[in-house]
Amino acid sequence: MLTFSDDILKMYANTKPAYKKVYNILKAEILSGQTASMDRLTEVGVAQALGISRTPVRAALSQLKSEGILDSVSKNGVGVKQLSRSDKAGLLYMDEVLESTAAYLAATNGSQEDIDTLFEINDTIRHFHYESVKNNTELKGVRDLHLQFHLMIAKMSGNRFLYKEVVELRSLMRMHSNDEHARPSVYLDTITPCHDKLLEALNARDPEGAKLWMKVDLNLLKSIYSDSKMQ
């Protein structure tokens, strides 16, 4: 039987209208990495699991399909859409274009308070990476921090349309990737120092430098995940 995370159900318990509630719950479950239970969804199954009528479920599934998150897997069911190699390459390319532009704008438009917060996030990321190396543990706990770091820079661009596109792209990237191939030592040796350079450029209000180091950062991530679902 289809089940959903209690935390996600609580988060959207009061969301209205009903189809938006279903949409948010399904999308949050998929993006959280719980795709095993999302391999085949039906209107009846989702409606029963959420205790809701099929009409809002149908609308929510239709919207997720239109966004390229779900795809038809049978006559009556849908599942998480699998991207082709060329689609994945295109996704990564567009993310690099948009996020490097966001970094360029953030160097001018971002507040000092926002930049200071980014420094704090990066320090926390480094701490968790260090602990992962020391204890030989997985990196899954820092995925949200990395996402927060990048989305904050996108928001600092001051362009809400650009920010919205980066959020959507990052959501798709997260759906089709995982951390299991990434070694903590690689992050300590490459990604966090790259973040340092990016932050130096932002703090110096250097748009070209911020753009450059964002591109370097994203290309390093591509190489790290060369064996993952994103490649």
C-alpha positions, 0 to 999 in steps of 0.5 A: 500500500502506498504510504507518505512521510508523516512530516510531509503530510503534516507540512501540507495538512492545511494546504488548499485547494485539495489538488494543490495539497496532493501535488505538494505531497507527491512532489515532496515525496519524490524530491526527498528521494523516496522514489521506490514507492513512487514507481507506479502511482494510480488515482485510486492508490493515491486517493486511498492513501490520502483519504481524498477523492480522485478528482484532485488527485487526477489534477495533481498527477496531470500537473506533475506529468506536464512538468516532466516529473511523472510519466505514464508507465501503464494504462492506469498508472504513472511513475517518476519520469526517466530522463534520456542521456541527452536530456540529462546533459541538457539539464546540467547545461541549462543549470550551469547557464542559469546558476552562473548568471545568478551568481553574477547578479548576486555579486551586485544585488545580494546583501552583506547579511545574505553573504554572511549567511552563505559563509555560515552555511559553507562552514557547516558543510565543511564541518559535516564533510570533515565528520564524514571523512573522519567517521567514514559515514555517508554524505546524504545529510548534507544534500539539503545544505548544498541545495540551500547554498545554491538556491540562496545565491539564485535568490540573491540574484534579485530576479524572481524568474531566474530563481524560479527556473533554478528551483525547478532545475535543481528539483529535477536534478535532485530527482535524478541523482544521489550521493552514493558515488560521492566520496566525502574526501572529494568534497573536502578537497574540491567542492568546499574550497571552490565554495570558498573562492565563490564566496570571496568573489561575492564578498568582493562584489566581483560579478565575473569572479562569482560567475567563473567560480560557480561554473567551476563548482558545477563542473566539479559536481558533474565529474563527481557524479559521473557514475550516478543517475545524472550522467 
